[in-house]
Amino acid sequence: MASGEVSGRIARISCNPCRKSKRRCDKKIPRCDLCTKKEIDCSYPLRHSAAKAQAALLAAANSVKGPDISSLERLSYSEVGQHSPVPFPSSAESDANATYFLAPRLFQQSNLQLPQSGLPHVDVSSLLGGASSVQNIAVKFFTTIHRWLPVISKQTFFSSLLNPIAQRRTEVRLLALCMKLCCTEPGDDDPRVGIYHIAKEFHHKAETYGPLSIQVLQAGILIAIYELGQSIYPAAYLNVGACARYGMALKIDHASVALGVDAESPRPWNETEERKRVWWAVLILDRYLSLSDPSRSLSSEDPTFESYLPVDDTAWDEGTAKPGDVVTMSTGFTLKTGNFARLAQATYLLSQALRLISETAVENDLAHSNQVMQLRRTIHSFVDAEDREVEVRRVEFWAQSELCLSTILLLQEHHLQRLRSDISRDGTQTLQEGLWSEARTALDRLSMVAEFYNTACPETEGSNEFVPIFLIQAMYQAASLLLTMSKASQDEETIPRLETAKQILRLIKRRWRLAGVYLHILETQEKTASLEAMAKLPNIIPIHARRLLSIDPQLASPAD
């Protein structure tokens, strides 16, 4: 046995910390309750043979000189001071974790359970402050990011925060740190340093040494939101994929969990709802990434028409939601649902669009075109129905609308790519004929949003804090399409609309660096378009050449 005199899951003697402080120990394996509450390392005395073997292993490890990591440690923890060494999981914990992944059937048949030892302690007090400071961080998060991506139970978080003897206190600190990260506006600073670097280190240790937990996955999702919004690649892309894998390891991707019928581990319904929401967040971010490159493979399976939607957000936050409130995707399209449920439905429609675009070898082109036409009409009707539900248009409603409009523009761009050769030959007429009415309506809606934001939000302090990252993507797609239209059309509205879309990106870029990156991409596209236009008009003398000719007219004469 790895631990001293272990019988089942109870040790025969007290743990080392309890023996040293002469406390009454309940002798639980792998950690007693007192050590768990005090968040200290819990270890049991080893047998003489085990102690001798461990000493030999330590001696062998110390004899191998590793790389010098002192500079890395100074970089990672310059803001949090000294950090305690990470306790490695015990041999029994490591074996249980390995069996869970390598032999899941045996794990289930043997009625084994994953270790529930606490996360490694990381001192982030200089970043979080005391309980009141953490509470302020949480309040800001729940009034900003949570409004458009509600995946953390407000009641559960504050209950854990305010309860001094609650377990998993380290998970609360990890979540609070990632909440602060999401609400951080880097401005002109490099978004990859400071709190971001520390949060990534903390989360990495939690993944590596801690137990599988929904809080660790929630922290990963918040880090992914920051990476997406601050345009930190390839970290954002890789992190979303890692979140999908982690969710699968937790088995929250199973449809039965959505009903509250978790056969493997019955749990309170509110916890089941939270797990379902977390998985929906993974699905949303996974597909959001594909808007910029539909050819990328997804890290998760598509939701189906029978997938279960999140319940009403307000009822969930207030703790009044019930299992009977859960509806399926198909039923939800005919009912008034919460914002997050609408965002989940928009994600389902985006999944359908990505599937149609990925079908490169289409046997029946007419049937494929009909499917695309039906889908874009469905999305258009969905946005119209949502507008009728909303009495007061607020920023948190933009998330699901903008994801739908992004999907329409994605389908439109794919359609124009297929017509690109015709557009190059026929110019304006082909482009105008290839522009769908749904895409025109999407441009109209986004132009109205941009005008509203450009007018109202600069006058409202902190308005950028509420902006969902989906709005940035939709505005870029709209601006890109308007730029294409401006090259082939003399429409007087096109250029002003393009400038309006670019202006909203300028306003948002201080909050989300992604907006500034898209602005730079648009400027590059404009310069490229100008160069292409000049290449097609060889007889027109550039301005700088005309100035040269005005200085020396002989330069205009043909060479001998």
Backbone hydrogen bonds, N-H to C=O, Kabsch-Sander energy under -0.5 kcal/mol:
donor,donor_aa,acceptor,acceptor_aa,energy
4,G,45,P,-0.5
6,V,3,S,-0.9
7,S,10,I,-2.3
10,I,7,S,-1.9
11,A,27,K,-3.1
12,R,4,G,-0.6
12,R,5,E,-1.8
13,I,4,G,-0.5
16,N,43,S,-3.3
19,R,15,C,-2.4
20,K,16,N,-2.4
21,S,17,P,-2.2
22,K,18,C,-0.8
23,R,18,C,-2.3
25,C,23,R,-0.6
29,I,9,R,-2.1
36,T,32,C,-2.0
37,K,33,D,-2.7
38,K,34,L,-2.3
39,E,35,C,-0.8
40,I,35,C,-2.0
43,S,41,D,-0.5
51,A,47,R,-3.2
52,K,48,H,-2.1
53,A,49,S,-2.1
54,Q,50,A,-2.6
55,A,51,A,-2.3
56,A,52,K,-1.9
57,L,53,A,-2.2
58,L,54,Q,-2.5
59,A,55,A,-2.3
60,A,56,A,-2.2
61,A,57,L,-2.6
62,N,58,L,-2.6
63,S,59,A,-1.3
64,V,60,A,-0.6
64,V,61,A,-0.9
65,K,63,S,-0.7
66,G,64,V,-0.6
69,I,67,P,-0.8
73,E,69,I,-2.6
74,R,70,S,-2.1
75,L,71,S,-1.9
76,S,72,L,-2.7
77,Y,73,E,-2.3
78,S,75,L,-0.5
81,G,77,Y,-1.2
94,S,90,S,-2.6
95,D,91,S,-2.5
96,A,92,A,-2.2
97,N,93,E,-2.5
98,A,94,S,-2.4
99,T,95,D,-2.5
100,Y,96,A,-2.0
101,F,97,N,-1.2
102,L,98,A,-3.1
103,A,99,T,-2.3
107,F,103,A,-2.3
108,Q,104,P,-2.1
109,Q,105,R,-2.8
110,S,106,L,-2.2
111,N,108,Q,-1.4
112,L,107,F,-2.2
124,V,122,V,-0.9
127,L,124,V,-1.2
128,L,124,V,-2.2
129,G,125,S,-2.9
134,V,130,G,-2.3
135,Q,131,A,-2.3
136,N,132,S,-1.9
137,I,133,S,-2.1
138,A,134,V,-2.4
139,V,135,Q,-2.4
140,K,136,N,-2.2
141,F,137,I,-2.2
142,F,138,A,-2.9
143,T,139,V,-1.1
144,T,141,F,-1.4
146,H,141,F,-2.2
147,R,144,T,-1.2
148,W,144,T,-0.5
148,W,145,I,-1.4
149,L,145,I,-1.6
151,V,149,L,-1.4
157,F,153,S,-2.3
158,F,154,K,-2.3
159,S,155,Q,-2.1
160,S,156,T,-2.3
161,L,157,F,-2.3
162,L,158,F,-2.4
163,N,159,S,-1.0
166,A,163,N,-1.5
172,V,168,R,-1.3
173,R,169,R,-1.9
174,L,170,T,-2.4
175,L,171,E,-2.7
176,A,172,V,-2.6
177,L,173,R,-2.5
178,C,174,L,-2.1
179,M,175,L,-2.4
180,K,176,A,-2.3
181,L,177,L,-2.0
182,C,178,C,-2.3
183,C,179,M,-1.6
184,T,181,L,-1.4
187,G,510,R,-1.0
189,D,186,P,-2.0
193,V,190,D,-1.4
196,Y,193,V,-1.3
198,I,194,G,-1.8
199,A,195,I,-2.7
200,K,196,Y,-2.3
201,E,197,H,-2.0
202,F,198,I,-2.7
203,H,199,A,-2.7
204,H,200,K,-2.4
205,K,201,E,-2.2
206,A,202,F,-2.1
207,E,203,H,-2.4
208,T,204,H,-2.2
209,Y,205,K,-3.0
210,G,205,K,-0.7
210,G,206,A,-1.2
217,L,213,S,-1.4
218,Q,214,I,-2.5
219,A,215,Q,-2.3
220,G,216,V,-2.0
221,I,217,L,-2.2
222,L,218,Q,-2.2
223,I,219,A,-2.2
224,A,220,G,-2.1
225,I,221,I,-2.3
226,Y,222,L,-2.0
227,E,223,I,-2.6
228,L,224,A,-2.8
229,G,225,I,-2.8
230,Q,226,Y,-2.5
231,S,228,L,-0.9
232,I,227,E,-2.9
233,Y,231,S,-0.9
236,A,232,I,-2.4
238,L,234,P,-2.6
239,N,235,A,-2.7
240,V,236,A,-2.1
241,G,237,Y,-1.5
242,A,238,L,-2.1
243,C,239,N,-2.4
244,A,240,V,-1.9
245,R,241,G,-2.0
246,Y,242,A,-2.5
247,G,243,C,-2.5
248,M,244,A,-2.0
249,A,245,R,-2.2
250,L,246,Y,-1.8
251,K,247,G,-0.6
251,K,248,M,-0.6
252,I,247,G,-2.1
254,H,251,K,-0.7
257,V,254,H,-0.9
258,A,254,H,-0.6
258,A,255,A,-0.9
259,L,255,A,-0.6
259,L,256,S,-0.8
260,G,257,V,-1.4
261,V,256,S,-1.7
262,D,260,G,-0.6
263,A,261,V,-1.1
272,T,268,P,-1.9
273,E,269,W,-2.7
274,E,270,N,-1.9
275,R,271,E,-2.2
276,K,272,T,-2.1
277,R,273,E,-2.3
278,V,274,E,-2.2
279,W,275,R,-2.0
280,W,276,K,-2.1
281,A,277,R,-2.1
282,V,278,V,-1.7
283,L,279,W,-2.3
284,I,280,W,-2.7
285,L,281,A,-2.5
286,D,282,V,-2.3
287,R,283,L,-1.8
288,Y,284,I,-2.4
289,L,285,L,-1.8
290,S,286,D,-0.6
291,L,288,Y,-1.3
292,S,289,L,-0.9
296,R,293,D,-1.9
307,S,304,T,-1.4
309,L,327,V,-2.7
316,W,312,D,-2.1
317,D,313,D,-2.7
318,E,314,T,-2.2
319,G,315,A,-0.7
319,G,316,W,-0.7
320,T,315,A,-2.3
321,A,315,A,-1.2
325,D,322,K,-2.1
326,V,323,P,-1.5
329,M,307,S,-2.1
330,S,305,F,-2.0
332,G,328,T,-2.5
333,F,329,M,-1.0
334,T,331,T,-1.6
335,L,332,G,-0.9
337,T,335,L,-0.7
342,R,338,G,-2.0
343,L,339,N,-2.2
344,A,340,F,-2.1
345,Q,341,A,-2.2
346,A,342,R,-2.5
347,T,343,L,-1.8
348,Y,344,A,-1.9
349,L,345,Q,-2.1
350,L,346,A,-2.1
351,S,347,T,-2.3
352,Q,348,Y,-1.7
353,A,349,L,-1.9
354,L,350,L,-2.6
355,R,351,S,-1.9
356,L,352,Q,-2.0
357,I,353,A,-2.4
358,S,354,L,-1.9
359,E,355,R,-0.6
359,E,356,L,-0.7
360,T,358,S,-2.1
362,V,360,T,-1.0
363,E,361,A,-0.6
365,D,363,E,-0.7
368,H,364,N,-2.2
369,S,365,D,-2.4
370,N,366,L,-2.2
371,Q,367,A,-2.0
372,V,368,H,-2.2
373,M,369,S,-2.5
374,Q,370,N,-2.6
375,L,371,Q,-2.3
376,R,372,V,-2.5
377,R,373,M,-1.8
378,T,374,Q,-2.1
379,I,375,L,-2.5
380,H,376,R,-2.1
381,S,377,R,-2.4
382,F,378,T,-2.3
383,V,379,I,-2.3
384,D,380,H,-2.0
385,A,381,S,-2.6
386,E,382,F,-2.0
387,D,383,V,-2.1
388,R,384,D,-1.7
389,E,385,A,-1.2
390,V,386,E,-1.3
391,E,389,E,-0.6
394,R,392,V,-0.7
397,F,394,R,-1.6
398,W,395,V,-1.9
399,A,395,V,-0.5
401,S,397,F,-1.2
402,E,398,W,-3.6
403,L,399,A,-1.9
404,C,400,Q,-1.8
405,L,401,S,-2.6
406,S,402,E,-2.4
407,T,403,L,-1.6
408,I,404,C,-2.1
409,L,405,L,-2.4
410,L,406,S,-2.2
411,L,407,T,-2.3
412,Q,408,I,-2.4
413,E,409,L,-2.6
414,H,410,L,-2.1
415,H,411,L,-2.1
416,L,412,Q,-2.5
417,Q,413,E,-2.1
418,R,414,H,-1.4
419,L,415,H,-1.1
420,R,417,Q,-1.0
423,I,419,L,-2.5
424,S,420,R,-2.2
425,R,421,S,-1.0
426,D,422,D,-2.7
427,G,423,I,-2.7
429,Q,426,D,-0.8
431,L,427,G,-1.9
432,Q,428,T,-2.8
433,E,429,Q,-2.1
434,G,430,T,-2.0
435,L,431,L,-0.6
435,L,432,Q,-0.7
436,W,434,G,-0.7
440,R,436,W,-1.9
441,T,437,S,-2.4
442,A,438,E,-2.1
443,L,439,A,-2.3
444,D,440,R,-2.2
445,R,441,T,-2.7
446,L,442,A,-2.5
447,S,443,L,-2.2
448,M,444,D,-2.0
449,V,445,R,-2.3
450,A,446,L,-2.6
451,E,447,S,-2.4
452,F,448,M,-2.4
453,Y,449,V,-2.8
454,N,450,A,-3.0
455,T,451,E,-1.5
456,A,452,F,-3.1
457,C,452,F,-0.5
457,C,453,Y,-1.3
459,E,456,A,-0.9
460,T,457,C,-1.5
461,E,459,E,-0.6
463,S,460,T,-1.5
465,E,462,G,-1.2
466,F,463,S,-1.3
467,V,464,N,-1.2
471,L,468,P,-1.3
472,I,468,P,-0.6
473,Q,469,I,-1.4
474,A,470,F,-2.2
475,M,471,L,-2.4
476,Y,472,I,-2.2
477,Q,473,Q,-2.3
478,A,474,A,-2.4
479,A,475,M,-2.6
480,S,476,Y,-2.7
481,L,477,Q,-2.1
482,L,478,A,-2.6
483,L,479,A,-2.2
484,T,480,S,-1.8
485,M,481,L,-2.4
486,S,482,L,-2.3
487,K,483,L,-1.1
488,A,484,T,-0.7
488,A,485,M,-0.8
489,S,485,M,-1.4
494,T,491,D,-0.8
495,I,491,D,-0.6
497,R,493,E,-2.0
498,L,494,T,-2.2
499,E,495,I,-2.3
500,T,496,P,-2.1
501,A,497,R,-2.4
502,K,498,L,-2.1
503,Q,499,E,-2.0
504,I,500,T,-1.7
505,L,501,A,-1.3
506,R,502,K,-1.8
507,L,503,Q,-1.9
508,I,504,I,-1.8
509,K,505,L,-1.6
511,R,508,I,-1.5
512,W,508,I,-2.7
513,R,511,R,-0.5
514,L,229,G,-2.9
515,A,512,W,-1.6
516,G,512,W,-0.6
516,G,513,R,-0.5
517,V,513,R,-1.8
518,Y,514,L,-2.4
519,L,515,A,-1.9
520,H,516,G,-2.0
521,I,517,V,-2.1
522,L,518,Y,-2.5
523,E,519,L,-2.4
524,T,520,H,-2.1
525,Q,521,I,-2.4
526,E,522,L,-2.5
527,K,523,E,-2.2
528,T,524,T,-2.4
529,A,525,Q,-2.4
530,S,526,E,-2.1
531,L,527,K,-2.2
532,E,528,T,-2.3
533,A,529,A,-2.2
534,M,530,S,-2.1
535,A,531,L,-2.0
536,K,532,E,-1.3
537,L,534,M,-1.1
540,I,537,L,-1.1
541,I,539,N,-0.6
546,R,542,P,-2.0
547,R,543,I,-2.2
548,L,544,H,-1.5
549,L,545,A,-2.2
550,S,546,R,-2.1
551,I,547,R,-1.1
552,D,548,L,-1.9
555,L,552,D,-2.1
556,A,553,P,-1.8
557,S,554,Q,-1.1
